[in-house]
């Protein structure tokens, strides 16, 4: 059973020998497939949002580095500690 897919469980009603059991299995398989689909969609959304966060952090880091370089390279007159 560990190597079977959930979709492989579903079978014709007469294969289960009981209508209620067959209906329960069919309902489970339908809900399982919907759940897996939602998980895949949610996983893709999480991935997209994390990628956006990484890009935002990289842009912020670059901006900070350029700002610090600008501060360090700006000429504000003579260095008071140089004398």
Secondary structure, DSSP 8 states (H G I E B T S, - for coil): -TTS-GGGT---GGGTT-HHHHHHHHHHHHHHHHHHHHHHHHHHHHHHHHHHHHHHHHHHHHHHHHHHHHHHH---SS-GGG-
